[in-house]
Amino acid sequence: MAVTRFLLNDRQISTAQPPGLLVLDYLRHHQRQPGTKEGCKEGDCGACTVLIGELDGEVVCYRPVTSCLMPIGELEGRHLVTIEGLNLPELTPVQQAIVDQGASQCGFCTPGIVVSLTGLLMAADARVDRTTVKQALSGHLCRCTGYRSLKVAGDVAAAAVGKRTGVEALVADGRLPAYFLDAPARLRQIHSDSAAEEGAAAAAVVNVADDGTHPAMIIAGGTDLYVQRGDDVPDAEVEVLNLASEMRQLMRGIERWDGHLRVGALTTFEEFGEHPEVQRWIPEIADYMFLIASWQIRNRATLGGNVINASPIGDMTVLLLALQSQLVLRRGDTDRTVPMGSFYRGYKVLDKAPDEILTNILIPDVDAQTRIGWEKVSKRKCLDIATVNCAGRIRVEDDRVVEAGLAVGGVAPIPLELTATRDHLLGQPIDRSTIEGALAVAQTEIAPISDVRGSADYKRLLTRQLMVALFTGMFPDQLSVVEFIGPVPGASAA
Amino acid sequence: MKHLDAAAHTRGESAYVDDVRPPTGMLYAQVFPSPVPHGEILALDVEAARNAPGVVAVLTAADIPGENQIGPIIRDEPLLAEDEVHFAGQPVAVVVAERPEQARKARRHIQIKIHEKPAITDPRQAFSAGEIIDQPQTFEIGDVDSVWANCDVIVEGSCDIGGQEHVYLETQRARAEPLEGHHLRIASSTQSPTAVQKTVAAILELPSHAVEVDVKRLGGGFGGKEDQATAWSCLAALAAHHTGQPVELVLDRADDVLMTGKRHPYLSDFKLGLSQDGDILAYEAWHYQNSGAAADLSTPVRDRTLFHSTNAYRVPNARLMAVCCRTNLPPNTAFRGFGGPQGMFVIESALAKAAETMGVPRETLQRKNLLQDGDVFPYGQRAEAARAVATWDAAVSDFDLPAIGDRVAAFNREAGALRRGFSVMPICFGISFTATHLNQASALVHIYTDGSVSVSTGGVEMGQGLSTNMASIAARAFGIRPTRIKVESTNTTRTANMSASAASAQTLLNGNATLLAVGQIVERLKRHVATKLGDANPSNVEIVDEQVLLDGSETGWTWERLVLTAYFDRIGLSAHGFFRTPDVWFDPQRRKGRPFAYHVYGTAITEVTVDCLRGTYEVDAVRIVHDMGRPINETVDLGQVEGGLAQGLGWMTMEDLRYSAEGKILSGALATYKVPDVYFMPDDLEVKFLADADNPLGPFHSKAVGEPPLMYGIGVFFALRQAMRAFHGRDVAFDAPLTPERVLMALHGDRVTELHRQAGLSAADVSAADVPVLVD
């Protein structure tokens, strides 16, 4: 049986528990570390937040994640830090600030919040201000306080630490346990031990069972898989992709490559949004990220997982689809490239063989004439699943649309590329009449249904409104929102 | 003083029920729920589950030795379904296994055959079908019928008010341990230890003294664990009784949302009559409460709707009717405000409609009709120390309402797709259990010989800071440091016959009981030390900052010396205090009385911005002047106001509790049921406590604070509505929550027909697409 080796706070662990076992269950039931709480087991409340430390050169980078959506197999060679691992004899600045500000009432959400705020301070060059404090709180639900006191506590803790952020400074100042200083060397030791044992296995990308009776689950981030099939994963034969080991390098990284931006399928949302090339490609990516999941989830959810999960409302999927991305699928050592627009065949039906693995996503180059936009509306603005989302990539030359990609989510069984709407746009000038025409064509392509996220009619209307937002956002000089939101000619006032 | 538990909370060291190290041999239970909302059970086969790995027992109604009944007021709710099921999620069986995951897997093997019957989810439909619980209740004052003719303006309308899931972060849980002599000890996450004790005893046919219930703390309750915590303790106890082993039962989030009741949805009608000057002359309201499948606490919730149907307004003539309608949803229950918010929402809606009809600002009508001292509520109580006007005027001047109005109007003149709106929301909330007999509490106080103090009361710590308040009160009353005080768990062996921790009344009740207990010991200590100081007059002795003073001068006696010498002199260092709220009564036949010890007042001003392209919105600011009396712990009290507001804002906006027409929950997870997060709550949030607000009945002049602030959240609905009307000038239905869907459909719903035409849809296509489906 495979053994998973990692650090849990100051202890080295070697466990033969199934790799699909949730980190949360492992902590509470197997390690009796009850400070990590279970609030929802679907990544929405953040009560189970822990830090995952990963070697990055000479140092270990720590990121908060929700332990309720993470398999322990993924801990291999990493440092798992729980609330118990942050405690010192006296309260830390984060803990003290929460106490002083009255930012803990029932206390159930509190340990997770302490973990996230501490994680914020643990980056050496951390930008700590109200914006990042709110980002650190964004994946946490507190039903007691109303958040003001928590925000202030974050401000106060940040002020107490000042510029002395980062593991070394925090340890030196007595604000973080000293064992953190040994973590890089201990993780390197685990890596070299593992590499020596793995040997030949590193050549294969993945092992996929094909006997049909006991299908392997392939976990990239697992942030939706555990929500959908949480009870089944621990018993299943799982293949955890998102490991630190060398064999995954093929599926990592972001680089310019042959007229494309190559994005490794295991790139996390957070890595994607933070990458300078991506920010150059998609100037407003940070604004989009604000509306996608939470800090903890973005630290684990992968672009590849989002694409393969094939949710009709995947936020990143819809963006990649509009960007006219291509998918690189590997079987053995053979690659095949598929346009994303033809990848989705039906609800969760993909143009992919069971033993093919998505290794990379290729986003075609953009130039100065290309505009990119993305829109999303959900019941709650942040950390919510879209009711409808949409994205566009439009290139205009000599006042005419010469290339277009449009995608919309939440209105069909698949992430939907709007091909007829695209065709309508091609060759046309960007003006009100073109766009009104495009909006009408889009209505023929979508087929929303009513569910808890909204009625079919609402989704139709929202598709129109978001496409208006998309076009007016991409072409503010040619289009004005107010032209599109006036009274409907001939309609009765409801 | 800071929250007593906060330091341990931040270290992850506070123990909730299942954080305590499991006793040897502990088993884990999971509940098998009814898969359908209504039907007759034809067959139940648990054999396969019984034989599943690790399973020790599968228990059904037949295994209950005592009575299969958990209804707290009306006896209409079985612990486990017998012949029929009345809501999807109703417990039918409980699986007990060696590991929690074994119990979860085993319950999949239970087979149930149900002859399904039609389900009712709409309270009006239930009412028409005669499906009501108890009788309709009516409050009346004045002579409504004869006054309508004198009204210059009469408006009528309807409200559709959504329910609300509690989302206590800690889901329902309990652990039951068998003791000698078939006795049981139960650790429960309940607001009502006595209810758990009594019900477990009845289920197992034991005397109450055989069941010890202990509650250390709750990871949030908000009313959701007032009555609805009982079933899970009963099931754990039943399993412990049968297996002879300790049993833990923790509902995961999905089970919790599926199986437990929530804030009651209401459908209400109103009719409001005013003079041309804007004085309210007459008001009628009809409330159809969606009670769910069993009574639970629906009848007192209904009554509080009536008590608060006129909010903070003087209504000389009123007829208020409310009825509990039985539907096939989980039994709805207490939730912060307890029916009051629904009653208030309706009269606020009526005032909005009247203002629009009369062409005057809503605030003009609100301000003109605020309660004054001497005004009589429809239930006969006279307003005393009314602070509706004081808090309103303070909010208007401190937060400069005229400037807000100007700012909003200026913004809206050149806003593109954005519109702003604001509202003023006054509240008036009565403090006391409306069932008068519940207004009692007791406290047990010990001093140990080292001077440390133990305080036990019947109040439950659920995050609201009750323990902190008890420690503050005891420390102040003794004249010692709060760090000497330990507030114990809430335990039925130390405190008998507790009322639930509810009705915002815990500091009032348990704080006063603590004061009475402390007072007895202090009297004994004063007599003791007076003797030692040469027959001094005990009434000239004081304990201040741990020092004994005589006639205001130091005696050299410290607290520790005082306690130790008293012990050697055989002075009792323990006392039991019992408090009953004075001068409260209510005659349920006449529906008149003085049910409340006092009222809490306050006023909130809310500002919002609506994106009229996308139908989304932001809460820009909420500013509140709140009547806190004299706060005991400002930090704790402020947390109650802000947290209550957040829940109220959520209830009015995004908290969209949805069931299918067949009665199955659609918003059954935190992925589909959203509550406010850090980005939703405004950075611009300010709470001021009204100055010079005394309250003789409250411990140290404090006022209750748990529930009232939730109702400030109602203001956001009217601010959003104002912004929407600034965009299109049309009516907006009084349907809450005002989700982004409702906003967009209200702003641009008239475009949908055009979209259907563009899409080439037939009428049949449209209706086929409109049946909601479950999503994953």
Chai-1 contact restraints between the chains, C-beta under 6 A:
chainA,res_idxA,chainB,res_idxB,connection_type,confidence,min_distance_angstrom,max_distance_angstrom,comment,restraint_id
A,P34,B,D19,contact,1.0,0.0,6.0,A-B,restraint_1
A,G35,B,G12,contact,1.0,0.0,6.0,A-B,restraint_2
A,G39,B,L169,contact,1.0,0.0,6.0,A-B,restraint_3
A,C40,B,R253,contact,1.0,0.0,6.0,A-B,restraint_4
A,C40,B,L670,contact,1.0,0.0,6.0,A-B,restraint_5
A,E42,B,A671,contact,1.0,0.0,6.0,A-B,restraint_6
A,D44,B,L670,contact,1.0,0.0,6.0,A-B,restraint_7
A,D44,B,A671,contact,1.0,0.0,6.0,A-B,restraint_8
A,A47,B,L169,contact,1.0,0.0,6.0,A-B,restraint_9
A,I83,B,G12,contact,1.0,0.0,6.0,A-B,restraint_10
A,N87,B,R11,contact,1.0,0.0,6.0,A-B,restraint_11
A,Q95,B,T10,contact,1.0,0.0,6.0,A-B,restraint_12
A,I98,B,T10,contact,1.0,0.0,6.0,A-B,restraint_13
A,V99,B,K2,contact,1.0,0.0,6.0,A-B,restraint_14
A,V99,B,A6,contact,1.0,0.0,6.0,A-B,restraint_15
A,V99,B,A7,contact,1.0,0.0,6.0,A-B,restraint_16
A,G102,B,T635,contact,1.0,0.0,6.0,A-B,restraint_17
A,G102,B,G639,contact,1.0,0.0,6.0,A-B,restraint_18
A,S104,B,A6,contact,1.0,0.0,6.0,A-B,restraint_19
A,S104,B,H9,contact,1.0,0.0,6.0,A-B,restraint_20
A,Q105,B,G463,contact,1.0,0.0,6.0,A-B,restraint_21
A,Q105,B,G639,contact,1.0,0.0,6.0,A-B,restraint_22
A,C106,B,G219,contact,1.0,0.0,6.0,A-B,restraint_23
A,C106,B,G220,contact,1.0,0.0,6.0,A-B,restraint_24
A,C106,B,G463,contact,1.0,0.0,6.0,A-B,restraint_25
A,G107,B,D5,contact,1.0,0.0,6.0,A-B,restraint_26
A,G107,B,H9,contact,1.0,0.0,6.0,A-B,restraint_27
A,G107,B,S14,contact,1.0,0.0,6.0,A-B,restraint_28
A,F108,B,L169,contact,1.0,0.0,6.0,A-B,restraint_29
A,F108,B,E170,contact,1.0,0.0,6.0,A-B,restraint_30
A,F108,B,G219,contact,1.0,0.0,6.0,A-B,restraint_31
A,C109,B,L169,contact,1.0,0.0,6.0,A-B,restraint_32
A,T110,B,H9,contact,1.0,0.0,6.0,A-B,restraint_33
A,T110,B,T10,contact,1.0,0.0,6.0,A-B,restraint_34
A,P111,B,G12,contact,1.0,0.0,6.0,A-B,restraint_35
A,V114,B,T10,contact,1.0,0.0,6.0,A-B,restraint_36
A,K134,B,V678,contact,1.0,0.0,6.0,A-B,restraint_37
A,L137,B,V678,contact,1.0,0.0,6.0,A-B,restraint_38
A,S138,B,V678,contact,1.0,0.0,6.0,A-B,restraint_39
A,R143,B,V167,contact,1.0,0.0,6.0,A-B,restraint_40
A,R143,B,L169,contact,1.0,0.0,6.0,A-B,restraint_41
A,R143,B,G220,contact,1.0,0.0,6.0,A-B,restraint_42
A,C144,B,G463,contact,1.0,0.0,6.0,A-B,restraint_43
A,C144,B,G643,contact,1.0,0.0,6.0,A-B,restraint_44
A,T145,B,G639,contact,1.0,0.0,6.0,A-B,restraint_45
A,T145,B,G643,contact,1.0,0.0,6.0,A-B,restraint_46
A,G146,B,E642,contact,1.0,0.0,6.0,A-B,restraint_47
A,G146,B,G643,contact,1.0,0.0,6.0,A-B,restraint_48
A,G146,B,L645,contact,1.0,0.0,6.0,A-B,restraint_49
A,G146,B,A646,contact,1.0,0.0,6.0,A-B,restraint_50
A,G146,B,M681,contact,1.0,0.0,6.0,A-B,restraint_51
A,Y147,B,V678,contact,1.0,0.0,6.0,A-B,restraint_52
A,Y147,B,M681,contact,1.0,0.0,6.0,A-B,restraint_53
A,R148,B,E642,contact,1.0,0.0,6.0,A-B,restraint_54
A,R148,B,L685,contact,1.0,0.0,6.0,A-B,restraint_55
A,Q228,B,D776,contact,1.0,0.0,6.0,A-B,restraint_56
A,V377,B,R614,contact,1.0,0.0,6.0,A-B,restraint_57
A,V377,B,T616,contact,1.0,0.0,6.0,A-B,restraint_58
A,K379,B,M654,contact,1.0,0.0,6.0,A-B,restraint_59
A,K379,B,K674,contact,1.0,0.0,6.0,A-B,restraint_60
A,K379,B,T739,contact,1.0,0.0,6.0,A-B,restraint_61
A,R380,B,M654,contact,1.0,0.0,6.0,A-B,restraint_62
A,R380,B,K674,contact,1.0,0.0,6.0,A-B,restraint_63
A,C382,B,D677,contact,1.0,0.0,6.0,A-B,restraint_64
A,C382,B,Y679,contact,1.0,0.0,6.0,A-B,restraint_65
A,D384,B,K674,contact,1.0,0.0,6.0,A-B,restraint_66
A,A440,B,Q758,contact,1.0,0.0,6.0,A-B,restraint_67
A,Q443,B,L755,contact,1.0,0.0,6.0,A-B,restraint_68
A,Q443,B,Q758,contact,1.0,0.0,6.0,A-B,restraint_69
A,Q443,B,A759,contact,1.0,0.0,6.0,A-B,restraint_70
A,T444,B,A759,contact,1.0,0.0,6.0,A-B,restraint_71
A,I449,B,A769,contact,1.0,0.0,6.0,A-B,restraint_72
A,I449,B,V773,contact,1.0,0.0,6.0,A-B,restraint_73
A,S450,B,D770,contact,1.0,0.0,6.0,A-B,restraint_74
A,S450,B,P772,contact,1.0,0.0,6.0,A-B,restraint_75
A,D451,B,P772,contact,1.0,0.0,6.0,A-B,restraint_76
A,D451,B,V773,contact,1.0,0.0,6.0,A-B,restraint_77
A,D451,B,V775,contact,1.0,0.0,6.0,A-B,restraint_78
A,V452,B,R658,contact,1.0,0.0,6.0,A-B,restraint_79
A,V452,B,L666,contact,1.0,0.0,6.0,A-B,restraint_80
A,V452,B,S667,contact,1.0,0.0,6.0,A-B,restraint_81
A,V452,B,T672,contact,1.0,0.0,6.0,A-B,restraint_82
A,G454,B,E741,contact,1.0,0.0,6.0,A-B,restraint_83
A,A456,B,A769,contact,1.0,0.0,6.0,A-B,restraint_84
A,A456,B,D770,contact,1.0,0.0,6.0,A-B,restraint_85
A,D457,B,V752,contact,1.0,0.0,6.0,A-B,restraint_86
A,Y458,B,E741,contact,1.0,0.0,6.0,A-B,restraint_87
A,Y458,B,M745,contact,1.0,0.0,6.0,A-B,restraint_88
A,R460,B,L755,contact,1.0,0.0,6.0,A-B,restraint_89
A,L461,B,H748,contact,1.0,0.0,6.0,A-B,restraint_90
A,L461,B,V752,contact,1.0,0.0,6.0,A-B,restraint_91
A,Q465,B,L613,contact,1.0,0.0,6.0,A-B,restraint_92
A,Q465,B,R614,contact,1.0,0.0,6.0,A-B,restraint_93
A,A469,B,L613,contact,1.0,0.0,6.0,A-B,restraint_94
A,V481,B,G416,contact,1.0,0.0,6.0,A-B,restraint_95
A,V481,B,A417,contact,1.0,0.0,6.0,A-B,restraint_96
A,V481,B,L613,contact,1.0,0.0,6.0,A-B,restraint_97
A,V482,B,G416,contact,1.0,0.0,6.0,A-B,restraint_98
A,I485,B,A417,contact,1.0,0.0,6.0,A-B,restraint_99
A,I485,B,L613,contact,1.0,0.0,6.0,A-B,restraint_100
A,V488,B,D750,contact,1.0,0.0,6.0,A-B,restraint_101
A,V488,B,R751,contact,1.0,0.0,6.0,A-B,restraint_102
A,V488,B,E754,contact,1.0,0.0,6.0,A-B,restraint_103
A,A491,B,D750,contact,1.0,0.0,6.0,A-B,restraint_104
A,A493,B,R730,contact,1.0,0.0,6.0,A-B,restraint_105
A,A494,B,G749,contact,1.0,0.0,6.0,A-B,restraint_106
A,A494,B,D750,contact,1.0,0.0,6.0,A-B,restraint_107
